[in-house]
């Protein structure tokens, strides 16, 4: 059994129930060359936000904000308090509670030795995939917590919405670069962002070598649009064709990591099986609310 587990070392599904020769029966016949794993969205948002290490004691990470001072115009100066209890733009402090996220597979020995391929390694990969998806889902869920919403339900995106988002971020001193994360169907649809560059009468100027319009026409994607780096994230939840992406600077959201991904393996003698558990500990919260805009738009 150790031979079956030696490949699990760096992979980061929800394992409900027990994995047996019955649940893996489609993998057991020797004519099956390999199994295709169900795919999930990757780690899109975490690299784009503020990552904060949180080692040591405590589960609640707080980031206080100290209000700015106002310069006076003469030599009659009044003392000004350094105040972290009130703020014009942020709620102080920004609090993120860290918690355990993970998945567990109980792999029966008979299933492991009868299946084609190394099912323990497959379990590790599946656990890793679902933890990454959980992390990204936690982060995109925060988009609806941003106070400024440039769209609304039953609304189609227009170039003006991106202009307004960019202007809002600059107004509140959000540092560059700016990111725009949307559901794929908010980009590639008849009413999506790609329609800004379709050469219709009301489209943005899209001709010319190296233009955004040429990139969409040639590659089906453009790395930047209207000042934002563009990212597609299918973990954004759509409800009745409506979803909330976000336009933001890195300081809009904080991701607090307590402990990185770990695989733990333990034998279950009474079940003639091996427990394979993958976990990671993190938390997330809005950091600077005005450094992000919710981009709530329809896909049809």
C-alpha positions in Angstrom: 0.0 0.0 0.0 2.9 2.4 0.6 3.8 2.0 -3.0 0.4 3.2 -4.0 0.7 6.3 -1.8 4.2 7.4 -2.6 3.1 9.7 -5.4 1.0 11.9 -3.1 3.3 14.7 -2.1 2.4 18.0 -3.7 -1.1 17.9 -5.0 -3.3 20.3 -3.6 -14.0 16.4 -4.1 -15.6 16.2 -1.6 -15.2 12.5 -0.7 -18.6 11.6 0.6 -19.0 8.0 1.7 -16.5 5.2 1.1 -14.6 4.4 -2.0 -15.0 0.7 -2.8 -14.6 -1.7 -5.7 -18.3 -0.9 -6.4 -18.0 2.8 -6.7 -14.9 2.4 -8.9 -16.3 -0.5 -10.9 -15.9 1.4 -14.2 -12.2 1.6 -13.5 -11.7 -2.0 -12.6 -11.8 -3.8 -16.0 -8.3 -4.1 -17.4 -9.5 -2.8 -20.8 -9.9 0.7 -19.2 -6.7 2.5 -19.9 -7.2 5.6 -17.8 -9.8 7.6 -16.0 -10.7 11.2 -17.0 -11.2 13.5 -14.0 -14.0 15.9 -13.8 -12.5 19.4 -14.3 -12.8 22.4 -12.0 -11.9 26.1 -12.2 -8.4 27.0 -11.1 -6.8 29.4 -8.7 -7.9 32.6 -10.4 -8.5 35.3 -7.8 -6.1 34.5 -5.0 -3.0 35.8 -6.9 -4.8 39.1 -7.7 -5.6 40.1 -4.1 -3.6 40.9 -0.9 -2.1 37.8 0.5 -1.4 38.0 4.3 0.5 35.3 6.2 -1.0 34.7 9.7 1.3 32.3 11.6 1.2 31.8 15.3 -1.7 32.0 17.7 -5.2 33.3 16.9 -7.9 32.6 14.4 -9.2 36.2 13.8 -7.0 38.5 11.6 -7.8 42.2 11.9 -6.5 45.1 9.8 -7.3 48.5 11.4 -7.4 51.7 9.3 -6.2 55.0 10.7 -8.0 58.0 9.3 -6.1 60.6 7.4 -5.1 64.0 8.7 -5.9 67.4 7.2 -3.2 70.0 6.7 -4.1 73.5 7.9 -3.2 76.7 6.0 -1.6 78.8 8.7 0.5 78.5 11.9 -2.4 78.1 14.2 -2.4 74.4 14.3 -4.9 72.3 16.2 -4.0 68.8 17.5 -5.6 66.1 15.4 -6.3 62.6 16.7 -4.9 59.5 15.1 -8.2 57.6 14.9 -8.7 53.9 13.9 -12.3 53.7 15.1 -13.9 55.7 12.3 -13.1 56.1 8.6 -14.5 57.8 5.5 -14.2 54.8 3.3 -13.4 51.6 5.2 -14.9 49.7 8.0 -12.2 49.3 10.7 -10.9 46.8 11.3 -11.2 44.5 8.4 -11.7 41.1 10.1 -11.1 37.6 8.6 -11.6 34.4 10.5 -9.5 31.5 9.4 -10.9 28.0 9.2 -10.2 24.5 7.9 -11.1 23.7 4.3 -10.6 20.2 2.9 -11.9 16.9 1.7 -11.6 13.2 2.7 -11.5 9.9 0.7 -11.8 6.5 2.3 -10.1 4.2 -0.2 -10.8 0.5 0.2 -7.8 -1.7 -0.4 -9.7 -3.9 -2.8 -10.7 -0.9 -4.9 -7.1 0.3 -4.9 -5.5 -3.0 -6.1 -8.3 -3.8 -8.6 -8.5 -0.5 -10.3 -6.5 0.5 -13.3 -3.9 3.1 -12.3 -3.0 4.5 -8.9 -6.3 5.4 -7.3 -4.5 6.9 -4.2 -2.7 9.4 -6.5 -6.0 10.1 -8.2 -7.6 10.8 -4.8 -4.8 13.2 -4.0 -5.3 15.1 -7.2 -9.1 15.3 -6.8 -8.7 16.5 -3.2 -6.3 19.2 -4.4 -8.6 20.3 -7.2 -11.6 20.8 -4.9 -9.6 22.7 -2.3 -8.4 25.1 -4.9 -12.0 25.5 -6.2 -13.2 26.1 -2.6 -10.6 28.9 -2.1 -11.5 30.6 -5.4 -15.3 30.3 -4.7 -14.8 31.9 -1.2 -13.0 34.8 -2.8 -15.5 35.5 -5.7 -18.4 35.3 -3.3 -17.0 38.5 -1.7 -17.6 40.4 -4.9 -21.3 40.9 -3.9 -20.0 42.5 -0.6 -18.5 45.5 -2.5 -20.6 48.5 -1.9 -20.3 50.1 -5.3 -22.1 48.1 -8.0 -21.7 49.4 -11.5 -24.5 47.1 -12.8 -27.7 45.5 -11.6 -29.9 42.4 -12.2 -31.4 42.4 -15.7 -28.7 44.8 -16.9 -26.3 44.3 -19.9 -22.8 45.6 -19.6 -21.7 48.6 -21.6 -18.3 50.3 -22.0 -19.5 53.1 -19.8 -19.7 50.7 -16.9 -16.0 50.0 -17.2 -15.2 53.7 -17.5 -17.2 54.3 -14.3 -15.5 51.5 -12.5 -12.0 52.7 -13.5 -12.9 56.2 -12.4 -14.2 55.0 -9.1 -11.0 53.2 -8.3 -8.9 56.2 -9.2 -11.1 58.5 -7.1 -10.5 56.4 -4.0 -6.8 56.1 -4.6 -6.8 52.4 -5.4 -3.2 51.4 -6.5 -2.7 49.9 -9.9 -2.9 47.5 -11.6 -6.7 47.0 -11.9 -8.3 43.6 -12.5 -11.6 42.7 -14.1 -12.9 39.2 -13.2 -16.1 38.1 -15.0 -18.0 34.9 -15.6 -17.0 33.5 -19.0 -20.5 34.1 -20.3 -20.2 37.8 -19.2 -17.3 37.9 -21.6 -18.2 35.6 -24.5 -21.9 36.2 -25.2 -24.1 38.4 -27.4 -24.3 41.0 -24.6 -20.9 40.2 -23.1 -17.7 42.3 -23.1 -16.6 40.8 -26.4 -19.5 42.6 -28.0 -17.7 46.0 -27.4 -15.4 45.0 -30.2 -17.6 43.4 -32.8 -17.4 46.2 -35.4 -21.0 47.1 -35.0 -22.2 50.7 -35.3 -22.0 51.3 -31.6 -18.8 49.3 -30.9 -15.6 50.7 -29.7 -12.9 51.3 -32.3 -11.4 47.9 -32.8 -9.5 47.9 -36.0 -5.7 48.1 -36.3 -2.8 45.8 -35.6 -2.4 45.0 -31.9 -5.8 46.4 -30.9 -8.0 44.8 -28.4 -10.5 44.1 -31.1 -7.9 42.3 -33.2 -7.0 40.2 -30.2 -10.6 39.1 -29.7 -11.0 38.5 -33.4 -7.8 36.5 -33.8 -7.5 34.7 -30.4 -11.0 35.0 -28.9 -9.5 36.7 -25.9 -7.6 39.9 -24.9 -5.4 40.3 -21.9 -6.5 43.8 -21.2 -9.6 45.9 -21.9 -10.2 49.5 -21.0 -7.4 49.6 -18.4 -8.2 46.3 -16.7 -6.4 43.0 -16.9 -9.1 40.6 -17.9 -9.8 37.2 -16.2 -12.5 34.6 -16.7 -13.7 32.7 -13.7 -16.5 30.1 -13.9 -16.8 29.9 -10.1 -18.8 33.1 -10.2 -22.4 31.9 -9.5 -25.0 32.7 -12.1 -28.6 33.1 -11.0 -31.2 33.4 -13.8 -28.4 34.3 -16.2 -27.2 37.1 -13.8 -23.9 37.1 -12.0 -21.5 39.4 -10.1 -17.9 39.8 -11.2 -15.7 42.6 -9.9 -13.3 45.3 -11.0 -10.7 45.8 -8.3 -7.3 46.6 -7.1 -5.3 44.1 -5.0 -6.2 46.0 -1.8 -9.9 45.4 -2.2 -9.7 41.9 -0.7 -7.4 40.1 1.7 -6.7 36.4 1.7 -5.3 35.3 5.1 -3.4 32.0 5.0 -2.8 30.2 8.3 -1.4 26.8 7.0 -0.8 25.6 3.5 -2.2 22.5 1.9 -1.4 19.2 3.5 -2.2 15.6 2.7 -2.6 13.2 5.7 -2.8 9.5 5.3 -4.0 7.0 7.9 -4.8 3.3 7.7 -8.4 2.2 8.7 -7.7 -1.5 9.6 -11.3 -2.4 10.4 -12.5 -1.3 7.0 -9.4 -2.6 5.2 -8.9 0.9 3.7 -6.8 4.0 3.8 -8.0 7.4 4.8 -6.7 10.2 2.6 -7.4 13.7 3.9 -6.4 17.0 2.3 -6.8 20.3 4.2 -5.7 23.9 4.2 -6.5 26.7 6.6 -7.3 30.2 5.4 -9.8 33.1 5.8 -10.8 36.0 3.5 -12.5 39.4 3.9 -13.1 42.7 2.2 -10.0 44.9 3.0 -10.7 48.3 1.3 -14.3 48.4 0.1 -13.8 51.3 -2.2 -10.9 49.6 -4.0 -13.3 47.3 -5.7 -16.6 47.6 -7.7 -19.1 44.8 -8.1 -19.8 44.2 -11.8 -23.3 42.6 -11.8 -24.5 41.9 -15.3 -26.6 39.5 -17.3 -25.2 37.0 -19.7 -28.1 37.0 -22.2 
